[in-house]
């Protein structure tokens, strides 16, 4: 992770500290109601994929599969920790076309997207969607919405006129450098 990036485990620990302050300030029952009614916005895994790609080149399909499985496992553990801390409502943004981030395409001799990165992104979204659905069936009152950012960014890239643009120039930064996992709480 790059400098200034706060990993999800640290963000959850910070949230648990805030939860304690809320309980002291509002009382336990009111704090629990406030947390349960809050929307937790989570942006997942993009930086993890960049880090993995630069460390390994993502050339080995078995290792890639293990990486995706481990990444989704960790994310499910994070969601479970948040749930155990009182969170019930989640908006989860899946990974984007990480292989099409301008930083990467500018370093590709062909100047195009890096296909293996996009394949990893699609694999992550597929597995994460399945595992989150399974988790929500096991955790009472958990509700979520999963946004397929890959599909949306792909559609914008392939059909710019549909979005009122002549080319994708306006959308080059669509796949912004999102943190590994970002946790935002909306009341």
ABEGO torsion letter per residue (X at the ends): XBBGBBBAAAAAAAAAAAAAAAAAAAEAAAAAAAAAABBBBBBBGAAAAAAAAAAAGGABAAAAAAAAAAAAAAAAAAAAAAAAAGBABBBBBBBBBAAABAAAAAABAAGBBBAAAAAAAAAAAAAAAAAAAAAAAABBGBBBBBBBAAAAAAAAAABAAAAGBABAAAAAAABBBBBABBBBBBX
